[in-house]
Amino acid sequence: MQTVTPPFAPRELRDAFGCFATGVTIVTSQTDEGERIGFTANSFTSVSIDPPLLLVCPANGASALPGLRAAGRFAVNVLDPESQAVADRFAMRGVDRFAGADWQDWDGVPVLASAKAAFACTLHADHDGGDHRIIVGHIRRFGLAPDVDSLLYLHGRYRRLDVGG
């Protein structure tokens, strides 16, 4: 293993972080004006069972972040391998991110109908995280498709994991 000391080159640090496989999620919300907003995130984790908490870490520059914070509610949609195109769409700017997919309304937040799992949350806490925010959600409702595989992200690429057999 090669050791790197400060100052860290951003690309090298990103590559080191990319060694950790993550799931791929889409975080969605709806503004008080009714506009659906969202972004792709792989910085997602469970926090607590009691109370039921999770966290996501959007970049400070995420276009949907101000609306999500103002709305005080959001959903985290864990993607299956067939939703890779949806993940790509949500990573783009200047497009209708919600086009081409089936969405459900869960208490005022859009949820991807084909998600592997989905969590509807209210905003529990919002912390500084450097160039990202640490958004903690209190889970109010969730759904799970246990027989569906998960879409993964590792070394800068989408990956598929076959858990069957």
Secondary structure, DSSP 8 states (H G I E B T S, - for coil): -----SS--HHHHHHHHTTS-EE-EEEEEE-TTS-EEEEEE--EEEEETTTTEEEE--BTT-TTHHHHHHHTEEEEEE--GGGHHHHHHHT-SSS-TTTTS-EEEETTEEEETT-SEEEEEEEEEEEEETTEEEEEEEEEEEEE-TTS--EEEETTEEEE-----
